[in-house]
Amino acid sequence: MQPLAISHIIITKAEIAKLIPHAGAMCLLDGVLQWDATGISCISRTHRDVANPLRSAGQLRAMCGVEYAAQAMALHGGLSGAIGGRPRAGYLVGLREVVCRQRRLDTFDDDLWIDAAQLMGDQGRVIYEFTLRAGTTDILSGRATVVLDAAT
């Protein structure tokens, strides 16, 4: 198991927890490696944690990577909101072109790298493209539509 690239983390897990609604063990991201107005790159090692709340029957299925990607999108929205205005709550309403290349996440020793790129967005919704990999192994990719809550 390789340690996280601590020297490359620009936003820590503690800071992430302040920007997304996921608390405790459900906060799956360990750090942000980079981000800008159009995307974010995150890192995680929580897939190896036997107490990961997404585990079922002692396994962490690769499709749970969608939640990792959703948290990266939420974090990107929170960071963008911190610069451009107040962050808004978002709800994942659709997935498209999802390709899952592996069966499980918990079998990888390498840290997970989660990338999310905003393809488009307006006042009511945002569409992201996401990828999840461990080392050089592609695990999951797709597009997600997030509807923003106008009440927040």
Secondary structure, DSSP 8 states (H G I E B T S, - for coil): -----GGG-SEEHHHHHHHSS--GGG----EEEEEETTEEEEEE-GGG-TT-TT-BTTB-BGGGHHHHHHHHHHHHHHHHHHHHS----EEEEEEEEEEE--SBSTT--S-EEEEEEEEEE-SSEEEEEEEEEETTEEEEEEEEEEEE-TT-
